């Protein structure tokens, strides 16, 4: 098996930089999320217009992400007390990566708009939380996303990769204190 591409990423001002390692379509899941939380996170960062068509993410495991500079500026923002950690570059308010609130489930969704070259991710294979004509939300290709998430997460938990994360300390605490976003009105 050949190694995948290494893709650099950065926040809008370039203070927080990193590398997404070994990128191959089969090592992650390229999705677009249309949920209200993703849209709200983009609005809080002044990027609401960019979320109109959904938020483009590549779901993978945290061990594939290396923070090169600015880790002290990468702050986990939560939209609710038990919500995802939406790691945001505090220097320029750039949303960058989503994780769960602990390293127990090795998951990271990196916003593809911050990548230098998203081509190695492959095509979008699913859309989540799409509002249908009846107003109800549904997923397009959701089963495939869930299967890939379970397979990837289980493999990481059974191996060393599940313990390698740039977002949490060895004791499971986040590298920087979480911030609770103001409530939506």
Secondary structure, 3 states (H helix, E strand, C coil): CCCCEEEEEECCCCCCEEEEEEECHHHCEEEEECCHHHHHHHHHCCCHHHHCCCEEEEEECHHHEEEEECHHHEEEEECCCCCCEEEEECCCCEEEEEECCCCCCCCEEEEHHHECCHHHHCCCCEEEEEECCCCCEEEECHHHHHHHHHHHHHHHHHCHHHHCCCCECCCCCECCCCEECCCCC
